[in-house]
Amino acid sequence: MKLLHTSDWHLGRVFNHHSLLDDQAHILKQITQQVKDHQVDALIVAGDIYDRALPPADAVQLLDRTLSKIINELNTPVVMISGNHDGAQRLGFGAELFKQAGLHLFTSFDDLFNPVILKAPFGQVVIWGIPYCDPEHVNDYFDTKVSDHQGAQEYVTQRLQAHIAEHFPENCAHVVVSHSFIAGASTSDSERPLSIGGAECVDADLFKEFTYTALGHLHQAQFKGYQHVRYSGSPLKYSFSEVSQKKSTTLVTIKDSKTVEHELLPLKAIRDVRVIEGLFDDILAEGANDPHNLDYVHVKLTDKHAILDPLAQLRRVYPNILDLSKATLERQANDTAQTREQLARPHIEIIADFYQNMRGENLSDEQTELLASVLNDINKAKQDA
């Protein structure tokens, strides 16, 4: 039994004011070809299908064309969950109707206990979809009280595990699809936090009993804790922090209810994402003969003297230059460890310190809870904008 695991397509993404739709269309054709070449039994997309809750029309059309090809022409079912970037209700429109055609959308908890079941030589492969666990939605649906993404993810996953233990025999291979942050995993600059003012990381042990866990959210292909608890990573580089990453999908081969193998299938973008550092004249000369001069580049100049309009000159050889900086200035800023630590701290901690400095007292538990709620509302408003 073969599954192809991918995630974080972020259709409609804009990279430093540059639309990536053509790049995304190119990479989705490769994923479609992988489905065909490896004759997979199902395609899994683990959330963040779109880059924002209200995706542009051309991104919706690209998804429609891709799914039509995979489902209708290749006769391959698709299992898809909503991520924290997606508008779950919009993505889930027509879910019951599409299910008959082979598109299985998990965008609410209504289908948490209604898996996709595939026949296998050893029995069944049962695929469970957990949509992004927003604490507010979890509290409303299950009439419980969790305060952050970590608590919401743990609550929903444990409910699912209890259901599986009660209703399914041992000859089943259980695959769970989730959009979450495993503690200790490697992150990128292009990932939006799952929680503001609360814990967002869950322990890999939460998923260890599943035959395979198909994760979305983090953009680097990796596993954490267990080989079968894996991120496929995004199919494209969405920030300059990802320049060293190799993008791929994950081909999952399930041998039986306990045995699973995986293989990374490489993806090749039309344009790579690179950081070029050096003297202005050297970069200009090398760019004139660079066979990959259409890549998306961040140029870091090491010159100490001023240069007249360097961006316009560099664009003659690197038309897709997306960022320009002085490497010497960056190093000076990075030499200050305190600055790095401050920038990495959660917003709620920064506000709490400011309050303590101004008032000479710490935030109360009630104030902290109220502040966390306000920060989460602000984050949701940004997602919907």
RODO-2510 file (C-alpha; in nm, 4 decimals, decimal comma):
residues 385
     n   res          X          Y          Z
     1     m     0,0000     0,0000     0,0000
     2     k     0,1555     0,3282    -0,1139
     3     l     0,0690     0,6808     0,0007
     4     l     0,2219     1,0081    -0,1175
     5     h     0,2554     1,2610     0,1643
     6     t     0,2864     1,6339     0,0948
     7     s     0,1812     1,9515     0,2744
     8     d     0,2051     2,3293     0,2970
     9     w     0,1351     2,4138    -0,0646
    10     h     0,0452     2,7725     0,0352
    11     l    -0,1231     2,8380    -0,2978
    12     g    -0,1408     3,2116    -0,3666
    13     r     0,1785     3,2809    -0,1733
    14     v     0,3597     3,6088    -0,2350
    15     f     0,7340     3,6101    -0,1663
    16     n     0,8631     3,9621    -0,0991
    17     h     0,5822     4,1083    -0,3163
    18     h     0,6417     3,8519    -0,5946
    19     s     0,3645     3,6059    -0,6845
    20     l     0,4732     3,2406    -0,6821
    21     l     0,1704     3,1032    -0,8655
    22     d     0,3650     2,9966    -1,1768
    23     d     0,6245     2,8263    -0,9565
    24     q     0,3470     2,6484    -0,7663
    25     a     0,1767     2,5319    -1,0848
    26     h     0,5097     2,3858    -1,2022
    27     i     0,5676     2,1985    -0,8761
    28     l     0,2109     2,0635    -0,8571
    29     k     0,2598     1,9102    -1,2019
    30     q     0,5592     1,7232    -1,0619
    31     i     0,3580     1,5995    -0,7646
    32     t     0,0846     1,4833    -1,0015
    33     q     0,3462     1,2989    -1,2091
    34     q     0,4786     1,1312    -0,8937
    35     v     0,1275     1,0078    -0,8149
    36     k     0,1156     0,8522    -1,1617
    37     d     0,4700     0,7145    -1,1754
    38     h     0,4554     0,5457    -0,8345
    39     q     0,0949     0,4320    -0,8689
    40     v     0,0087     0,5470    -0,5193
    41     d    -0,3157     0,4425    -0,3541
    42     a    -0,3860     0,7890    -0,2110
    43     l    -0,2410     1,1400    -0,1947
    44     i    -0,2258     1,3053     0,1496
    45     v    -0,2030     1,6848     0,1824
    46     a    -0,1447     1,7785     0,5469
    47     g    -0,2802     2,1321     0,5622
    48     d    -0,2035     2,4895     0,4553
    49     i    -0,3435     2,4257     0,1110
    50     y    -0,3819     2,8000     0,0616
    51     d    -0,1650     3,0761     0,1994
    52     r    -0,4542     3,2721     0,3502
    53     a    -0,8154     3,2296     0,4488
    54     l    -0,9371     3,4231     0,1426
    55     p    -0,7223     3,2853    -0,1418
    56     p    -0,7031     3,4623    -0,4794
    57     a    -0,9191     3,3227    -0,7592
    58     d    -0,6235     3,1983    -0,9650
    59     a    -0,4999     2,9949    -0,6669
    60     v    -0,8420     2,8315    -0,6354
    61     q    -0,8386     2,7504    -1,0062
    62     l    -0,4914     2,5948    -0,9777
    63     l    -0,6093     2,3683    -0,6965
    64     d    -0,9193     2,2725    -0,8956
    65     r    -0,7123     2,1744    -1,2014
    66     t    -0,4651     1,9754    -0,9930
    67     l    -0,7268     1,7798    -0,7987
    68     s    -0,9271     1,7115    -1,1143
    69     k    -0,6196     1,5603    -1,2794
    70     i    -0,5276     1,3426    -0,9805
    71     i    -0,8784     1,2249    -0,8913
    72     n    -1,0547     1,2055    -1,2256
    73     e    -0,7738     1,1148    -1,4653
    74     l    -0,5413     0,9168    -1,2375
    75     n    -0,8274     0,7715    -1,0329
    76     t    -0,6392     0,8408    -0,7082
    77     p    -0,8221     0,9567    -0,3940
    78     v    -0,6981     1,2648    -0,2102
    79     v    -0,7082     1,3136     0,1668
    80     m    -0,6735     1,6779     0,2657
    81     i    -0,6942     1,8614     0,5992
    82     s    -0,7124     2,2319     0,6761
    83     g    -0,4093     2,4073     0,8272
    84     n    -0,3734     2,7259     1,0261
    85     h    -0,3439     2,9341     0,7062
    86     d    -0,6633     2,7938     0,5543
    87     g    -1,0157     2,9218     0,5938
    88     a    -1,1545     2,5873     0,7105
    89     q    -1,5196     2,6536     0,6223
    90     r    -1,4356     2,7770     0,2720
    91     l    -1,1930     2,4929     0,2043
    92     g    -1,4535     2,2457     0,3255
    93     f    -1,7309     2,3695     0,0959
    94     g    -1,8943     2,0747    -0,0809
    95     a    -1,7041     1,8177     0,1277
    96     e    -1,9896     1,5659     0,1342
    97     l    -2,0412     1,5934    -0,2405
    98     f    -1,6684     1,5739    -0,3220
    99     k    -1,6278     1,2676    -0,1023
   100     q    -1,8224     1,0651    -0,3594
   101     a    -1,5716     1,1671    -0,6248
   102     g    -1,2646     1,0802    -0,4171
   103     l    -1,1759     1,4083    -0,2441
   104     h    -1,1847     1,3625     0,1334
   105     l    -1,1750     1,6990     0,3110
   106     f    -1,1214     1,7132     0,6864
   107     t    -1,1888     2,0757     0,7771
   108     s    -1,4101     2,0338     1,0836
   109     f    -1,4397     1,7807     1,3635
   110     d    -1,7633     1,6408     1,2195
   111     d    -1,5642     1,3713     1,0356
   112     l    -1,3040     1,3082     1,3051
   113     f    -1,4400     0,9558     1,3576
   114     n    -1,5194     0,8939     0,9880
   115     p    -1,1904     0,7806     0,8325
   116     v    -1,0950     0,6962     0,4766
   117     i    -1,0578     0,3170     0,4599
   118     l    -0,8450     0,1502     0,1916
   119     k    -0,8186    -0,2237     0,1383
   120     a    -0,4715    -0,3747     0,1790
   121     p    -0,3328    -0,7318     0,1516
   122     f    -0,2948    -0,7503     0,5296
   123     g    -0,6357    -0,5950     0,6071
   124     q    -0,7084    -0,2234     0,5967
   125     v    -0,5276     0,1100     0,5886
   126     v    -0,7380     0,3553     0,7879
   127     i    -0,6611     0,7244     0,7309
   128     w    -0,7751     0,9709     0,9974
   129     g    -0,7805     1,3464     0,9375
   130     i    -0,7372     1,5975     1,2196
   131     p    -0,7910     1,9534     1,0962
   132     y    -0,5859     2,2318     1,2535
   133     c    -0,6785     2,2368     1,6230
   134     d    -0,7696     2,5955     1,6994
   135     p    -0,8366     2,6115     2,0764
   136     e    -1,1544     2,8152     2,0358
   137     h    -1,3005     2,5700     1,7836
   138     v    -1,2059     2,2699     1,9975
   139     n    -1,3694     2,4249     2,3031
   140     d    -1,6896     2,5055     2,1143
   141     y    -1,7195     2,1672     1,9430
   142     f    -1,6313     1,9379     2,2328
   143     d    -1,7603     2,1587     2,5133
   144     t    -1,4236     2,1550     2,6862
   145     k    -1,1732     2,4171     2,7984
   146     v    -0,8229     2,4236     2,6533
   147     s    -0,6110     2,7370     2,6489
   148     d    -0,3693     2,6859     2,3594
   149     h    -0,2872     2,4781     2,0525
   150     q    -0,0904     2,2228     2,2504
   151     g    -0,3855     2,1474     2,4761
   152     a    -0,6268     2,1420     2,1806
   153     q    -0,4114     1,9035     1,9750
   154     e    -0,3584     1,6687     2,2676
   155     y    -0,7290     1,6650     2,3576
   156     v    -0,8475     1,5856     2,0030
   157     t    -0,5761     1,3270     1,9337
   158     q    -0,6462     1,1440     2,2588
   159     r    -1,0187     1,1369     2,1805
   160     l    -0,9340     0,9841     1,8430
   161     q    -0,7021     0,7248     1,9960
   162     a    -0,9725     0,6175     2,2422
   163     h    -1,2179     0,5764     1,9537
   164     i    -0,9700     0,3646     1,7548
   165     a    -0,8990     0,1394     2,0527
   166     e    -1,2695     0,0757     2,0980
   167     h    -1,3847     0,0270     1,7388
   168     f    -1,1021    -0,1076     1,5191
   169     p    -0,9328    -0,4502     1,5043
   170     e    -0,5596    -0,5083     1,5238
   171     n    -0,5061    -0,5919     1,1555
   172     c    -0,5501    -0,2267     1,0557
   173     a    -0,2713     0,0178     0,9763
   174     h    -0,3745     0,3532     1,1190
   175     v    -0,2484     0,6678     0,9457
   176     v    -0,3215     1,0052     1,1022
   177     v    -0,2925     1,3389     0,9180
   178     s    -0,2311     1,6401     1,1400
   179     h    -0,1179     2,0017     1,1218
   180     s     0,0883     2,0582     1,4326
   181     f     0,4274     2,1505     1,5772
   182     i     0,6350     1,8688     1,7266
   183     a     0,8609     1,9936     2,0054
   184     g     1,2250     2,0222     1,8996
   185     a     1,1623     2,0111     1,5242
   186     s     1,3455     2,2503     1,2882
   187     t     1,1580     2,5657     1,1870
   188     s     1,1780     2,8232     0,9063
   189     d     1,1024     3,1963     0,8897
   190     s     0,8021     3,1391     0,6631
   191     e     0,5939     2,9502     0,9205
   192     r     0,3252     3,1370     1,1126
   193     p     0,3053     3,0554     1,4867
   194     l     0,0241     2,8194     1,5820
   195     s    -0,0383     2,9903     1,9143
   196     i     0,0200     3,3365     2,0618
   197     g     0,0532     3,3650     2,4346
   198     g     0,0336     2,9885     2,4903
   199     a     0,2100     2,6608     2,4230
   200     e     0,2127     2,5469     2,0605
   201     c     0,4404     2,2399     2,0688
   202     v     0,3251     1,8820     2,1238
   203     d     0,5367     1,5816     2,2124
   204     a     0,6105     1,3243     1,9421
   205     d     0,4887     1,0577     2,1856
   206     l     0,1359     1,1773     2,1138
   207     f     0,1558     1,0084     1,7707
   208     k     0,3845     0,7122     1,8338
   209     e     0,1088     0,4467     1,8334
   210     f    -0,0050     0,5263     1,4790
   211     t     0,1465     0,3273     1,1938
   212     y     0,2335     0,6548     1,0196
   213     t     0,1789     1,0215     1,1064
   214     a     0,1618     1,2614     0,8099
   215     l     0,2390     1,6056     0,9479
   216     g     0,2063     1,9527     0,8058
   217     h     0,3088     2,3023     0,9242
   218     l     0,6903     2,2907     0,9293
   219     h     0,8510     2,3523     0,5916
   220     q     1,1561     2,1282     0,6234
   221     a     1,1226     1,7555     0,5542
   222     q     1,2109     1,5802     0,8782
   223     f     1,1058     1,3387     1,1487
   224     k     1,1117     1,3979     1,5219
   225     g     1,1157     1,1384     1,7952
   226     y     1,0129     0,8511     1,5683
   227     q     1,0878     0,7685     1,2035
   228     h     0,7164     0,7226     1,1319
   229     v     0,6207     1,0676     1,2690
   230     r     0,7204     1,2842     0,9734
   231     y     0,6893     1,6219     0,8063
   232     s     0,6957     1,6153     0,4267
   233     g     0,7917     1,9828     0,4230
   234     s     0,6690     2,2433     0,1768
   235     p     0,7205     2,1730    -0,1949
   236     l     0,8848     2,5130    -0,2520
   237     k     1,1214     2,7395    -0,0594
   238     y     0,9112     3,0186     0,0873
   239     s     1,1832     3,2187     0,2653
   240     f     1,5577     3,2775     0,2473
   241     s     1,5940     3,0757     0,5674
   242     e     1,5132     2,7695     0,3535
   243     v     1,7971     2,8082     0,1009
   244     s     1,9768     2,4928     0,2177
   245     q     1,6644     2,2766     0,2297
   246     k     1,5978     2,0113    -0,0337
   247     k     1,2287     2,0015    -0,1179
   248     s     1,0471     1,6748    -0,1727
   249     t     0,7382     1,4675    -0,1135
   250     t     0,7387     1,1527     0,0999
   251     l     0,6479     0,8178    -0,0535
   252     v     0,5105     0,5985     0,2248
   253     t     0,4942     0,2213     0,1775
   254     i     0,2870     0,0375     0,4386
   255     k     0,3845    -0,3290     0,4664
   256     d     0,1477    -0,4218     0,7490
   257     s    -0,0089    -0,2705     1,0595
   258     k     0,3322    -0,2187     1,2226
   259     t     0,5783    -0,1862     0,9354
   260     v     0,6193     0,1258     0,7226
   261     e     0,8918     0,2485     0,4887
   262     h     0,9461     0,5943     0,3469
   263     e     1,1358     0,7512     0,0582
   264     l     1,1869     1,1187    -0,0222
   265     l     1,0980     1,2014    -0,3836
   266     p     1,2838     1,5190    -0,4914
   267     l     1,1068     1,8195    -0,6395
   268     k     1,2770     2,0712    -0,8675
   269     a     1,1545     2,4297    -0,8812
   270     i     1,1651     2,6486    -1,1905
   271     r     1,3697     2,8998    -0,9918
   272     d     1,5803     2,8250    -0,6870
   273     v     1,6047     3,0515    -0,3802
   274     r     1,9607     3,1655    -0,3087
   275     v     2,1674     3,4049    -0,0982
   276     i     2,4605     3,5644    -0,2826
   277     e     2,7254     3,7416    -0,0781
   278     g     3,0265     3,9383    -0,1996
   279     l     3,1583     4,2614    -0,3447
   280     f     2,9222     4,4522    -0,5723
   281     d     3,1490     4,4465    -0,8798
   282     d     3,2199     4,0745    -0,8403
   283     i     2,8507     3,9861    -0,8106
   284     l     2,7679     4,2010    -1,1118
   285     a     3,0354     4,0333    -1,3228
   286     e     2,9428     3,6798    -1,2133
   287     g     2,5736     3,7472    -1,2683
   288     a     2,6319     3,8288    -1,6336
   289     n     2,7399     3,4663    -1,6889
   290     d     2,5259     3,2937    -1,4271
   291     p     2,3149     3,0225    -1,6008
   292     h     2,0671     3,0424    -1,3098
   293     n     2,0354     3,4188    -1,3004
   294     l     1,6530     3,3953    -1,2917
   295     d     1,6590     3,2430    -0,9427
   296     y     1,5069     3,4326    -0,6510
   297     v     1,8044     3,5891    -0,4771
   298     h     1,8951     3,7850    -0,1674
   299     v     2,2157     3,9783    -0,2333
   300     k     2,4366     4,0654     0,0630
   301     l     2,6983     4,3240    -0,0267
   302     t     3,0299     4,3258     0,1602
   303     d     3,1399     4,6630     0,0200
   304     k     3,2172     4,9247     0,2855
   305     h     3,1679     5,2264     0,0571
   306     a     2,8394     5,3669    -0,0725
   307     i     2,7105     5,2486    -0,4125
   308     l     2,4743     5,4487    -0,6307
   309     d     2,1452     5,2641    -0,6840
   310     p     2,2866     4,9089    -0,6522
   311     l     1,9450     4,7421    -0,6785
   312     a     1,8750     4,8766    -1,0274
   313     q     2,2189     4,7687    -1,1487
   314     l     2,1928     4,4229    -0,9975
   315     r     1,8506     4,3678    -1,1522
   316     r     2,0105     4,3828    -1,4958
   317     v     2,1789     4,0492    -1,4226
   318     y     1,9445     3,9145    -1,1515
   319     p     1,5943     4,0271    -1,2538
   320     n     1,4347     3,8320    -0,9658
   321     i     1,6377     3,9853    -0,6864
   322     l     1,3985     4,0019    -0,3911
   323     d     1,6193     4,1446    -0,1186
   324     l     1,9359     4,3513    -0,0874
   325     s     2,1337     4,4139     0,2281
   326     k     2,4758     4,5051     0,3614
   327     a     2,6363     4,1967     0,5100
   328     t     2,8550     4,4081     0,7409
   329     l     2,5498     4,5729     0,8966
   330     e     2,3817     4,2337     0,9411
   331     r     2,6866     4,0942     1,1196
   332     q     2,6974     4,3888     1,3578
   333     a     2,3342     4,3290     1,4488
   334     n     2,3806     3,9536     1,4814
   335     d     2,6771     3,9962     1,7123
   336     t     2,4409     4,1133     1,9848
   337     a     2,3067     3,7967     2,1455
   338     q     2,0570     3,9912     2,3525
   339     t     1,8964     4,1330     2,0382
   340     r     1,8525     3,7863     1,8912
   341     e     1,6966     3,6557     2,2082
   342     q     1,4575     3,9482     2,2359
   343     l     1,3353     3,9067     1,8792
   344     a     1,2696     3,5373     1,9327
   345     r     1,0626     3,5794     2,2484
   346     p     0,6828     3,5400     2,2430
   347     h     0,4869     3,8650     2,2322
   348     i     0,3154     3,7923     2,5611
   349     e     0,6504     3,7721     2,7434
   350     i     0,7644     4,1057     2,6000
   351     i     0,4401     4,2720     2,7080
   352     a     0,4639     4,1127     3,0530
   353     d     0,8166     4,2499     3,0993
   354     f     0,7054     4,5958     2,9880
   355     y     0,4177     4,5847     3,2370
   356     q     0,6506     4,4770     3,5156
   357     n     0,8960     4,7587     3,4382
   358     m     0,6212     5,0194     3,4273
   359     r     0,4131     4,9036     3,7242
   360     g     0,6667     4,7207     3,9371
   361     e     0,4443     4,4117     3,9539
   362     n     0,3757     4,1015     3,7460
   363     l     0,0638     4,0356     3,5410
   364     s    -0,1986     3,8393     3,7294
   365     d    -0,3254     3,5058     3,5996
   366     e    -0,6483     3,6745     3,4914
   367     q    -0,4602     3,9509     3,3074
   368     t    -0,2343     3,6961     3,1381
   369     e    -0,5335     3,4927     3,0193
   370     l    -0,7073     3,8062     2,8872
   371     l    -0,3908     3,9200     2,7079
   372     a    -0,3458     3,5772     2,5471
   373     s    -0,7044     3,5934     2,4215
   374     v    -0,6510     3,9403     2,2711
   375     l    -0,3279     3,8329     2,0986
   376     n    -0,4995     3,5278     1,9509
   377     d    -0,7818     3,7502     1,8180
   378     i    -0,5252     3,9793     1,6554
   379     n    -0,3519     3,6833     1,4929
   380     k    -0,6809     3,5501     1,3545
   381     a    -0,7675     3,8933     1,2160
   382     k    -0,4327     3,9003     1,0339
   383     q    -0,4981     3,5528     0,8883
   384     d    -0,8379     3,6596     0,7545
   385     a    -0,7081     3,9908     0,6132
***
